[in-house]
Amino acid sequence: MLDPELLEILVCPLTRSRLRQEGDFLVSEVGGLRYPIRDGIPILLIDQAELPPGIASLDEFRQKFAAQIPA
């Protein structure tokens, strides 16, 4: 489990939404991108995130959630 104070300041690098921990992943509130935690270190790289079910590519994700992604 990550330090709760750390979770308070971390955000999704794409959507800028809050993250919640689910097992070995941090999951963004907007869109559900799943960022891995490896050896206790969150890997907040967009190209390392797992896409939510039903989304085939990062471009598709960006189109679907365009209204919720800051410019």
N, C-alpha and C positions, 0 to 999 in steps of 0.2 A: 504494500500500500504506500502510495506517495504521501509526502507530508501535506496535510490539508492547507497549510499556508502557501505552499508551492502551487497547489491546484487553484487557489484563489486568484493567482496572477497569470496563469497560463491560459492562452486562447488559441483557437484554431488559426493557423497562419493564413488560411484562405478566406474563411467566413468571418473571422474575428469573434466567433461565438464562444461561449464558455465550454469547457471540457469537463467530462465526468469520467471517472475511472471505472472500467468494466474489465476485471481480470488483468490481463497483461496489455490492455489497450486504453488509450484515452479517446473518448468518443465525443465528437462535436455535437452541440445541441442543434445546430442548423445543418441539416443534410446527413448527419450520421457518419461522417468520415471517421475512420478508426486508425489512430496513430499508435504504433507499437511502443511498448516499454521494454527495453533490452538492458539487462543487468541493472535495473533500477533507474535507467535514464530514458526519459521520454524522447522519442525520435520524431520531432515535429517538422518533418520534411514532407511537403505535399506529394512528391513522387513516391514516398514510402508509405503513404496512407492507403488503407484498404477502402475500396469504394463500397457504398451500401448496396444491398441486393437490388437488382433491376437496373443498375447504372453500369454501362459497359466501358465508359471511358471518362477521363477527367474533363474532356471537352463537353461531354454530355452532362456531367455533373454541373459544370459552370453554366450551361444553358438552362438547366432545370431550376437552379437556385440563383439565377442572375439578379433577381430583385433583392436577395438577401446577402449578396456579396458586396462589400464596400468597394468603391472605385479606387 
